[in-house]
């Protein structure tokens, strides 16, 4: 087996998730393996079976320009920034005695490397790595035909405040058939290093450790791979249908007390589209609010789409004292 070792420097999260899928497909065809280290600009990555809207804090994401992308593996939502390093193993099933979804097998090399630089860490639960009981790495896996993909995060020097803020969601608002994330206390690797090192040294050392058992060859993505990855990026990972539209059905309830009365909004969303809506409260109106409900049915559960609809209507006639922008905030946070 040829092992390709790639330290990928681009921080585009849509490209990077597409990169994993493209190289996974190539591994399935050729039997080659890949070890990839990569980073994303600030991004929330949601699991394949999660309701994206129920995992993120939209106002914070808009304020900070944080991206949202969906991966092909299961598990919970995670926050990436340039202080977080992601690692990916793509290997033929059966190599290194792989037994399907085996987190201990694929996290062992990382734990060994951390131990070699003086950081004591362990695998806890099914797929989390912790230092002194605090999580610094979440891991997920996917097996298809003859190939295994294992990837995980390594919070080396992430902004922990942004981790918390990006993933802050009111659980009472959402009732979803999706897999909800379990929040844990978190930490970075850097504060636990007995001898401080920059991220770049950590990356180089980790790749050397990962590659050693395979005699892996360091290289960059070639032109054909880049072309195929961009095609996958644009046709899948960067699309609204994949990130938001593939969320499982969910219901949402929001309420806010305005100066002239309380407004409650209840939504049923399927395939990323508002299927049903009810607007209730003790507000006053001079027009029937059911017009608003009818206008919102069939609209994407997306801030711009909802705003476009509501800004075209005289919202303050339907709900006295509430503007289109305020109602948009209530519908899509």
SEZA-902403 format. One record per residue (C-alpha): x, y, z; residue in three letters. Coordinates in nm, 4 decimals, decimal comma, always signed. Layout:
// SEZA-902403
{X = X; Y = Y; Z = Z; type = ala}
...
// end
This chain:
// SEZA-902403
{X = +0,0000; Y = +0,0000; Z = +0,0000; type = unk}
{X = +0,1245; Y = +0,3486; Z = -0,0863; type = unk}
{X = +0,0644; Y = +0,5987; Z = +0,1931; type = unk}
{X = +0,0248; Y = +0,9626; Z = +0,0874; type = unk}
{X = +0,1021; Y = +1,2153; Z = +0,3632; type = unk}
{X = -0,0498; Y = +1,5566; Z = +0,3000; type = unk}
{X = -0,0223; Y = +1,8687; Z = +0,5148; type = unk}
{X = -0,2892; Y = +2,0825; Z = +0,3504; type = unk}
{X = -0,2560; Y = +2,4566; Z = +0,4139; type = unk}
{X = -0,5795; Y = +2,5966; Z = +0,2677; type = unk}
{X = -0,8378; Y = +2,6885; Z = +0,5342; type = unk}
{X = -1,1560; Y = +2,6700; Z = +0,3208; type = unk}
{X = -1,3865; Y = +2,4330; Z = +0,5162; type = unk}
{X = -1,5986; Y = +2,3425; Z = +0,2123; type = unk}
{X = -1,2897; Y = +2,2480; Z = +0,0122; type = unk}
{X = -1,1423; Y = +2,0550; Z = +0,3023; type = unk}
{X = -1,4480; Y = +1,8384; Z = +0,3594; type = unk}
{X = -1,4704; Y = +1,7774; Z = -0,0150; type = unk}
{X = -1,1008; Y = +1,6829; Z = -0,0105; type = unk}
{X = -1,1731; Y = +1,4030; Z = +0,2345; type = unk}
{X = -1,4527; Y = +1,2629; Z = +0,0190; type = unk}
{X = -1,2538; Y = +1,2780; Z = -0,3048; type = unk}
{X = -0,9478; Y = +1,1093; Z = -0,1529; type = unk}
{X = -1,1724; Y = +0,8531; Z = +0,0142; type = unk}
{X = -1,3100; Y = +0,7646; Z = -0,3289; type = unk}
{X = -0,9608; Y = +0,7388; Z = -0,4747; type = unk}
{X = -0,8508; Y = +0,5138; Z = -0,1905; type = unk}
{X = -1,1483; Y = +0,2863; Z = -0,2579; type = unk}
{X = -1,0384; Y = +0,2560; Z = -0,6204; type = unk}
{X = -0,6619; Y = +0,2208; Z = -0,5744; type = unk}
{X = -0,6081; Y = +0,0768; Z = -0,2282; type = unk}
{X = -0,3747; Y = +0,3654; Z = -0,1429; type = unk}
{X = -0,3864; Y = +0,5260; Z = +0,2004; type = unk}
{X = -0,3857; Y = +0,8902; Z = +0,3050; type = unk}
{X = -0,2838; Y = +1,0785; Z = +0,6171; type = unk}
{X = -0,3980; Y = +1,4407; Z = +0,6046; type = unk}
{X = -0,3456; Y = +1,7295; Z = +0,8454; type = unk}
{X = -0,5572; Y = +2,0362; Z = +0,7791; type = unk}
{X = -0,7139; Y = +2,3414; Z = +0,9415; type = unk}
{X = -1,0274; Y = +2,5479; Z = +0,8845; type = unk}
{X = -1,0973; Y = +2,9136; Z = +0,9336; type = unk}
{X = -1,3696; Y = +2,9650; Z = +1,2011; type = unk}
{X = -1,6333; Y = +2,7034; Z = +1,1215; type = unk}
{X = -1,8940; Y = +2,4863; Z = +1,2869; type = unk}
{X = -1,8902; Y = +2,1352; Z = +1,1392; type = unk}
{X = -2,2128; Y = +1,9448; Z = +1,2025; type = unk}
{X = -2,2529; Y = +1,5687; Z = +1,1888; type = unk}
{X = -2,4202; Y = +1,3939; Z = +0,8975; type = unk}
{X = -2,7440; Y = +1,3238; Z = +1,0834; type = unk}
{X = -2,7774; Y = +1,6467; Z = +1,2787; type = unk}
{X = -3,0175; Y = +1,9354; Z = +1,2527; type = unk}
{X = -2,7757; Y = +2,2159; Z = +1,1668; type = unk}
{X = -3,0106; Y = +2,4890; Z = +1,2901; type = unk}
{X = -3,0378; Y = +2,3193; Z = +1,6282; type = unk}
{X = -2,6613; Y = +2,3062; Z = +1,6818; type = unk}
{X = -2,5457; Y = +2,6622; Z = +1,6202; type = unk}
{X = -2,5861; Y = +3,0111; Z = +1,7609; type = unk}
{X = -2,6816; Y = +3,2151; Z = +1,4497; type = unk}
{X = -2,6338; Y = +3,5680; Z = +1,5895; type = unk}
{X = -2,2799; Y = +3,4862; Z = +1,7015; type = unk}
{X = -2,1985; Y = +3,3130; Z = +1,3727; type = unk}
{X = -2,3211; Y = +3,6129; Z = +1,1729; type = unk}
{X = -2,1301; Y = +3,8592; Z = +1,3908; type = unk}
{X = -1,8019; Y = +3,6651; Z = +1,3601; type = unk}
{X = -1,8407; Y = +3,5342; Z = +1,0053; type = unk}
{X = -1,8288; Y = +3,1724; Z = +1,1192; type = unk}
{X = -1,9071; Y = +2,9193; Z = +0,8449; type = unk}
{X = -2,1324; Y = +2,6139; Z = +0,8838; type = unk}
{X = -2,0538; Y = +2,2947; Z = +0,6920; type = unk}
{X = -2,1841; Y = +1,9382; Z = +0,7121; type = unk}
{X = -1,9559; Y = +1,6346; Z = +0,7082; type = unk}
{X = -2,0323; Y = +1,2803; Z = +0,5909; type = unk}
{X = -1,9598; Y = +1,1158; Z = +0,9263; type = unk}
{X = -2,1903; Y = +1,0957; Z = +1,2257; type = unk}
{X = -2,1395; Y = +1,2379; Z = +1,5719; type = unk}
{X = -2,1837; Y = +1,5864; Z = +1,7094; type = unk}
{X = -2,1107; Y = +1,9419; Z = +1,6058; type = unk}
{X = -1,7594; Y = +2,0782; Z = +1,6590; type = unk}
{X = -1,6041; Y = +2,4216; Z = +1,6293; type = unk}
{X = -1,2884; Y = +2,4717; Z = +1,4196; type = unk}
{X = -1,0566; Y = +2,7701; Z = +1,4020; type = unk}
{X = -0,6907; Y = +2,8085; Z = +1,3096; type = unk}
{X = -0,5947; Y = +2,7035; Z = +1,6615; type = unk}
{X = -0,7506; Y = +2,3650; Z = +1,5925; type = unk}
{X = -0,5753; Y = +2,0970; Z = +1,3870; type = unk}
{X = -0,7720; Y = +1,8268; Z = +1,2078; type = unk}
{X = -0,6292; Y = +1,4890; Z = +1,1206; type = unk}
{X = -0,7617; Y = +1,2290; Z = +0,8793; type = unk}
{X = -0,6689; Y = +0,8655; Z = +0,8185; type = unk}
{X = -0,8058; Y = +0,7044; Z = +0,5019; type = unk}
{X = -0,7062; Y = +0,3378; Z = +0,4862; type = unk}
{X = -0,8184; Y = +0,0145; Z = +0,3242; type = unk}
{X = -1,0334; Y = -0,1834; Z = +0,5672; type = unk}
{X = -0,8240; Y = -0,4638; Z = +0,7166; type = unk}
{X = -0,5028; Y = -0,2628; Z = +0,7207; type = unk}
{X = -0,3489; Y = -0,2478; Z = +1,0693; type = unk}
{X = -0,6133; Y = -0,4998; Z = +1,1866; type = unk}
{X = -0,8945; Y = -0,2493; Z = +1,1395; type = unk}
{X = -1,2264; Y = -0,3823; Z = +1,2698; type = unk}
{X = -1,4717; Y = -0,1285; Z = +1,1417; type = unk}
{X = -1,5625; Y = +0,1537; Z = +1,3809; type = unk}
{X = -1,2626; Y = +0,1190; Z = +1,6105; type = unk}
{X = -1,1808; Y = +0,4537; Z = +1,7735; type = unk}
{X = -0,9089; Y = +0,3156; Z = +1,9995; type = unk}
{X = -0,7070; Y = +0,1897; Z = +1,7017; type = unk}
{X = -0,7073; Y = +0,5203; Z = +1,5161; type = unk}
{X = -0,6624; Y = +0,7525; Z = +1,8151; type = unk}
{X = -0,3694; Y = +0,5542; Z = +1,9571; type = unk}
{X = -0,1048; Y = +0,7212; Z = +1,7326; type = unk}
{X = -0,2163; Y = +1,0658; Z = +1,8475; type = unk}
{X = -0,2100; Y = +0,9641; Z = +2,2130; type = unk}
{X = +0,1385; Y = +0,8189; Z = +2,1622; type = unk}
{X = +0,2655; Y = +1,1402; Z = +2,0050; type = unk}
{X = +0,1203; Y = +1,3534; Z = +2,2824; type = unk}
{X = +0,2840; Y = +1,1271; Z = +2,5395; type = unk}
{X = +0,6178; Y = +1,1705; Z = +2,3608; type = unk}
{X = +0,5972; Y = +1,5484; Z = +2,4068; type = unk}
{X = +0,4896; Y = +1,5243; Z = +2,7696; type = unk}
{X = +0,1089; Y = +1,5450; Z = +2,7476; type = unk}
{X = -0,0883; Y = +1,2692; Z = +2,9188; type = unk}
{X = -0,4181; Y = +1,2157; Z = +2,7387; type = unk}
{X = -0,6678; Y = +0,9327; Z = +2,7112; type = unk}
{X = -0,9620; Y = +0,8030; Z = +2,5120; type = unk}
{X = -1,2803; Y = +0,8437; Z = +2,7164; type = unk}
{X = -1,6276; Y = +0,7328; Z = +2,6274; type = unk}
{X = -1,6653; Y = +0,6211; Z = +2,2689; type = unk}
{X = -1,4809; Y = +0,8828; Z = +2,0680; type = unk}
{X = -1,3450; Y = +1,1698; Z = +2,2798; type = unk}
{X = -0,9872; Y = +1,2361; Z = +2,3853; type = unk}
{X = -0,9351; Y = +1,4173; Z = +2,7126; type = unk}
{X = -0,6632; Y = +1,5766; Z = +2,9234; type = unk}
{X = -0,7339; Y = +1,5827; Z = +3,2959; type = unk}
{X = -1,0963; Y = +1,5034; Z = +3,2209; type = unk}
{X = -1,1440; Y = +1,7854; Z = +2,9710; type = unk}
{X = -1,2096; Y = +1,7179; Z = +2,6024; type = unk}
{X = -0,9648; Y = +1,8414; Z = +2,3406; type = unk}
{X = -1,0463; Y = +1,6041; Z = +2,0543; type = unk}
{X = -1,3651; Y = +1,4658; Z = +1,9047; type = unk}
{X = -1,3467; Y = +1,1823; Z = +1,6520; type = unk}
{X = -1,5730; Y = +1,0288; Z = +1,3902; type = unk}
{X = -1,5505; Y = +0,7415; Z = +1,1429; type = unk}
{X = -1,7063; Y = +0,6203; Z = +0,8226; type = unk}
{X = -1,6698; Y = +0,2823; Z = +0,6511; type = unk}
{X = -1,7807; Y = +0,2132; Z = +0,2951; type = unk}
{X = -1,7019; Y = -0,0976; Z = +0,0957; type = unk}
{X = -1,3312; Y = -0,1547; Z = +0,1469; type = unk}
{X = -1,2236; Y = +0,1780; Z = +0,2952; type = unk}
{X = -1,2189; Y = +0,3443; Z = +0,6378; type = unk}
{X = -1,2126; Y = +0,7172; Z = +0,7063; type = unk}
{X = -1,1248; Y = +0,8305; Z = +1,0566; type = unk}
{X = -1,0980; Y = +1,1995; Z = +1,1337; type = unk}
{X = -1,0703; Y = +1,4048; Z = +1,4469; type = unk}
{X = -1,0078; Y = +1,7474; Z = +1,5899; type = unk}
{X = -0,7120; Y = +1,8523; Z = +1,8024; type = unk}
{X = -0,7732; Y = +2,1755; Z = +1,9912; type = unk}
{X = -0,4161; Y = +2,2982; Z = +2,0180; type = unk}
{X = -0,4750; Y = +2,6679; Z = +2,0844; type = unk}
{X = -0,8383; Y = +2,7339; Z = +1,9935; type = unk}
{X = -1,0390; Y = +3,0245; Z = +2,1306; type = unk}
{X = -1,2415; Y = +2,8404; Z = +2,3944; type = unk}
{X = -1,4831; Y = +3,1314; Z = +2,4342; type = unk}
{X = -1,5724; Y = +3,1042; Z = +2,0651; type = unk}
{X = -1,6133; Y = +2,7272; Z = +2,0947; type = unk}
{X = -1,8783; Y = +2,7812; Z = +2,3606; type = unk}
{X = -2,0454; Y = +3,0785; Z = +2,1931; type = unk}
{X = -2,0720; Y = +2,9154; Z = +1,8485; type = unk}
{X = -2,2450; Y = +2,6074; Z = +1,9847; type = unk}
{X = -2,4751; Y = +2,7738; Z = +2,2385; type = unk}
{X = -2,8314; Y = +2,6648; Z = +2,1600; type = unk}
{X = -3,1484; Y = +2,6821; Z = +2,3673; type = unk}
{X = -3,2541; Y = +2,3129; Z = +2,3848; type = unk}
{X = -3,6112; Y = +2,4094; Z = +2,4644; type = unk}
{X = -3,6530; Y = +2,5770; Z = +2,1251; type = unk}
{X = -3,5911; Y = +2,2678; Z = +1,9119; type = unk}
{X = -3,7600; Y = +1,9303; Z = +1,8924; type = unk}
{X = -3,5685; Y = +1,7375; Z = +1,6304; type = unk}
{X = -3,5230; Y = +1,3843; Z = +1,5056; type = unk}
{X = -3,1561; Y = +1,4660; Z = +1,4539; type = unk}
{X = -2,8674; Y = +1,3613; Z = +1,6759; type = unk}
{X = -2,8016; Y = +1,6335; Z = +1,9316; type = unk}
{X = -2,4477; Y = +1,7102; Z = +2,0423; type = unk}
{X = -2,3369; Y = +1,6419; Z = +2,3977; type = unk}
{X = -2,1436; Y = +1,9372; Z = +2,5373; type = unk}
{X = -1,8300; Y = +1,8696; Z = +2,7392; type = unk}
{X = -1,5793; Y = +2,0740; Z = +2,9317; type = unk}
{X = -1,2979; Y = +2,1508; Z = +2,6907; type = unk}
{X = -0,9293; Y = +2,2367; Z = +2,6956; type = unk}
{X = -0,6404; Y = +2,3050; Z = +2,4584; type = unk}
{X = -0,3246; Y = +2,0982; Z = +2,4232; type = unk}
{X = -0,0847; Y = +2,3951; Z = +2,4375; type = unk}
{X = -0,1279; Y = +2,4817; Z = +2,8084; type = unk}
{X = -0,0390; Y = +2,1236; Z = +2,9019; type = unk}
{X = +0,2916; Y = +2,1143; Z = +2,7135; type = unk}
{X = +0,5895; Y = +2,1043; Z = +2,9511; type = unk}
{X = +0,7949; Y = +2,2689; Z = +2,6750; type = unk}
{X = +0,5944; Y = +2,5177; Z = +2,4659; type = unk}
{X = +0,5988; Y = +2,4710; Z = +2,0892; type = unk}
{X = +0,4390; Y = +2,6611; Z = +1,7999; type = unk}
{X = +0,1571; Y = +2,5014; Z = +1,6033; type = unk}
{X = +0,3793; Y = +2,4459; Z = +1,2983; type = unk}
{X = +0,6270; Y = +2,2382; Z = +1,4993; type = unk}
{X = +0,3368; Y = +2,0386; Z = +1,6425; type = unk}
{X = +0,2034; Y = +1,9746; Z = +1,2905; type = unk}
{X = +0,5398; Y = +1,8611; Z = +1,1536; type = unk}
{X = +0,6088; Y = +1,6373; Z = +1,4518; type = unk}
{X = +0,2662; Y = +1,4796; Z = +1,4421; type = unk}
{X = +0,2879; Y = +1,4027; Z = +1,0713; type = unk}
{X = +0,6301; Y = +1,2437; Z = +1,1169; type = unk}
{X = +0,4903; Y = +1,0252; Z = +1,3936; type = unk}
{X = +0,1804; Y = +0,9277; Z = +1,1948; type = unk}
{X = +0,3769; Y = +0,8502; Z = +0,8785; type = unk}
{X = +0,6601; Y = +0,6499; Z = +1,0354; type = unk}
{X = +0,4871; Y = +0,3074; Z = +1,0545; type = unk}
{X = +0,3894; Y = +0,3287; Z = +0,6870; type = unk}
{X = +0,7007; Y = +0,4809; Z = +0,5339; type = unk}
{X = +0,4639; Y = +0,7455; Z = +0,4001; type = unk}
{X = +0,5551; Y = +0,9857; Z = +0,1239; type = unk}
{X = +0,5005; Y = +1,3584; Z = +0,1843; type = unk}
{X = +0,3328; Y = +1,5412; Z = -0,1016; type = unk}
{X = +0,0796; Y = +1,8096; Z = -0,1929; type = unk}
{X = -0,2484; Y = +1,7700; Z = -0,3739; type = unk}
{X = -0,1935; Y = +1,7350; Z = -0,7477; type = unk}
{X = -0,3769; Y = +1,9350; Z = -1,0140; type = unk}
{X = -0,6271; Y = +1,6590; Z = -1,0943; type = unk}
{X = -0,7148; Y = +1,6174; Z = -0,7284; type = unk}
{X = -0,7588; Y = +1,9915; Z = -0,6789; type = unk}
{X = -0,9860; Y = +2,0135; Z = -0,9820; type = unk}
{X = -1,2022; Y = +1,7223; Z = -0,8638; type = unk}
{X = -1,2165; Y = +1,8588; Z = -0,5099; type = unk}
{X = -1,3315; Y = +2,2014; Z = -0,6278; type = unk}
{X = -1,6060; Y = +2,0362; Z = -0,8313; type = unk}
{X = -1,7188; Y = +1,8416; Z = -0,5237; type = unk}
{X = -1,6947; Y = +2,1530; Z = -0,3096; type = unk}
{X = -1,9158; Y = +2,3624; Z = -0,5363; type = unk}
{X = -2,1697; Y = +2,0930; Z = -0,6232; type = unk}
{X = -2,2152; Y = +1,9568; Z = -0,2697; type = unk}
{X = -2,0402; Y = +2,0934; Z = +0,0372; type = unk}
{X = -2,0925; Y = +2,4649; Z = -0,0270; type = unk}
{X = -2,4599; Y = +2,4237; Z = -0,1173; type = unk}
{X = -2,7549; Y = +2,5186; Z = +0,1001; type = unk}
{X = -2,9189; Y = +2,1838; Z = +0,0203; type = unk}
{X = -2,6323; Y = +1,9887; Z = +0,1782; type = unk}
{X = -2,5610; Y = +2,2102; Z = +0,4797; type = unk}
{X = -2,9171; Y = +2,3023; Z = +0,5759; type = unk}
{X = -3,1587; Y = +2,1179; Z = +0,3496; type = unk}
{X = -3,0385; Y = +1,7723; Z = +0,4523; type = unk}
{X = -3,1217; Y = +1,8347; Z = +0,8186; type = unk}
{X = -3,3820; Y = +1,5943; Z = +0,9582; type = unk}
{X = -3,7337; Y = +1,7299; Z = +1,0244; type = unk}
{X = -3,7614; Y = +1,9510; Z = +1,3313; type = unk}
{X = -4,0019; Y = +2,1757; Z = +1,5160; type = unk}
{X = -3,9082; Y = +2,5117; Z = +1,6591; type = unk}
{X = -4,0782; Y = +2,7469; Z = +1,9001; type = unk}
{X = -3,9717; Y = +3,1037; Z = +1,9790; type = unk}
{X = -4,1280; Y = +3,3839; Z = +2,1717; type = unk}
{X = -4,0525; Y = +3,7425; Z = +2,2590; type = unk}
{X = -4,2368; Y = +4,0074; Z = +2,4560; type = unk}
{X = -4,2434; Y = +4,3337; Z = +2,2657; type = unk}
{X = -4,3701; Y = +4,6666; Z = +2,3964; type = unk}
{X = -4,7209; Y = +4,6043; Z = +2,2636; type = unk}
{X = -4,7540; Y = +4,2339; Z = +2,3349; type = unk}
{X = -4,6002; Y = +3,8869; Z = +2,3320; type = unk}
{X = -4,5446; Y = +3,7052; Z = +2,0028; type = unk}
{X = -4,4980; Y = +3,3280; Z = +1,9777; type = unk}
{X = -4,3880; Y = +3,1503; Z = +1,6589; type = unk}
{X = -4,4187; Y = +2,7746; Z = +1,6038; type = unk}
{X = -4,2573; Y = +2,6121; Z = +1,2996; type = unk}
{X = -4,2368; Y = +2,2673; Z = +1,1456; type = unk}
{X = -3,9411; Y = +2,2372; Z = +0,9095; type = unk}
{X = -3,8760; Y = +1,9533; Z = +0,6668; type = unk}
{X = -3,5882; Y = +1,9281; Z = +0,4181; type = unk}
{X = -3,4852; Y = +2,2773; Z = +0,5223; type = unk}
{X = -3,8200; Y = +2,4288; Z = +0,4225; type = unk}
{X = -4,0919; Y = +2,5712; Z = +0,6474; type = unk}
{X = -4,3762; Y = +2,3228; Z = +0,6142; type = unk}
{X = -4,6126; Y = +2,4730; Z = +0,8683; type = unk}
{X = -4,6185; Y = +2,7845; Z = +1,0851; type = unk}
{X = -4,8393; Y = +2,9303; Z = +1,3543; type = unk}
{X = -4,8119; Y = +3,2811; Z = +1,5002; type = unk}
{X = -4,9740; Y = +3,3291; Z = +1,8381; type = unk}
{X = -4,9631; Y = +3,5764; Z = +2,1285; type = unk}
{X = -5,1471; Y = +3,8554; Z = +2,3053; type = unk}
{X = -5,0574; Y = +4,1182; Z = +2,0454; type = unk}
{X = -5,3031; Y = +4,3391; Z = +1,8547; type = unk}
{X = -5,3489; Y = +4,3550; Z = +1,4788; type = unk}
{X = -5,5496; Y = +4,5310; Z = +1,2120; type = unk}
{X = -5,5005; Y = +4,2536; Z = +0,9543; type = unk}
{X = -5,5277; Y = +3,8755; Z = +0,9787; type = unk}
{X = -5,1892; Y = +3,7240; Z = +1,0885; type = unk}
{X = -5,2756; Y = +3,4085; Z = +0,8952; type = unk}
{X = -5,1549; Y = +3,6001; Z = +0,5890; type = unk}
{X = -4,8059; Y = +3,5945; Z = +0,7414; type = unk}
{X = -4,8343; Y = +3,2229; Z = +0,8099; type = unk}
{X = -4,9407; Y = +3,1508; Z = +0,4537; type = unk}
{X = -4,6571; Y = +3,3629; Z = +0,3147; type = unk}
{X = -4,3968; Y = +3,1714; Z = +0,5173; type = unk}
{X = -4,5129; Y = +2,8214; Z = +0,4239; type = unk}
{X = -4,2850; Y = +2,6713; Z = +0,1620; type = unk}
{X = -4,0049; Y = +2,9215; Z = +0,2315; type = unk}
{X = -3,6529; Y = +2,8010; Z = +0,3067; type = unk}
{X = -3,5592; Y = +2,8087; Z = +0,6739; type = unk}
{X = -3,2925; Y = +3,0614; Z = +0,5909; type = unk}
{X = -3,2532; Y = +3,4148; Z = +0,7198; type = unk}
{X = -3,2349; Y = +3,5816; Z = +0,3796; type = unk}
{X = -3,5310; Y = +3,3860; Z = +0,2402; type = unk}
{X = -3,7488; Y = +3,4642; Z = +0,5422; type = unk}
{X = -3,6384; Y = +3,8276; Z = +0,5452; type = unk}
{X = -3,7193; Y = +3,8673; Z = +0,1743; type = unk}
{X = -4,0733; Y = +3,7430; Z = +0,2321; type = unk}
{X = -4,1466; Y = +3,9413; Z = +0,5462; type = unk}
{X = -3,9899; Y = +4,2658; Z = +0,4215; type = unk}
{X = -4,2359; Y = +4,2594; Z = +0,1305; type = unk}
{X = -4,5340; Y = +4,2558; Z = +0,3701; type = unk}
{X = -4,6790; Y = +4,5210; Z = +0,6053; type = unk}
{X = -4,5826; Y = +4,3216; Z = +0,9140; type = unk}
{X = -4,6759; Y = +4,6019; Z = +1,1560; type = unk}
{X = -5,0386; Y = +4,5768; Z = +1,0423; type = unk}
{X = -5,0468; Y = +4,2079; Z = +1,1304; type = unk}
{X = -4,8588; Y = +4,2455; Z = +1,4599; type = unk}
{X = -4,8761; Y = +4,5972; Z = +1,5955; type = unk}
{X = -4,5407; Y = +4,7349; Z = +1,7085; type = unk}
{X = -4,3314; Y = +4,4602; Z = +1,5462; type = unk}
{X = -4,1217; Y = +4,5219; Z = +1,2355; type = unk}
{X = -4,0345; Y = +4,2787; Z = +0,9585; type = unk}
{X = -3,6769; Y = +4,2635; Z = +1,0875; type = unk}
{X = -3,7904; Y = +4,1832; Z = +1,4428; type = unk}
{X = -4,0204; Y = +3,9081; Z = +1,3227; type = unk}
{X = -3,7417; Y = +3,7669; Z = +1,1068; type = unk}
{X = -3,5208; Y = +3,7537; Z = +1,4159; type = unk}
{X = -3,7923; Y = +3,5601; Z = +1,5962; type = unk}
{X = -3,8454; Y = +3,3112; Z = +1,3138; type = unk}
{X = -3,4821; Y = +3,2334; Z = +1,2330; type = unk}
{X = -3,2950; Y = +3,3802; Z = +1,5316; type = unk}
// end
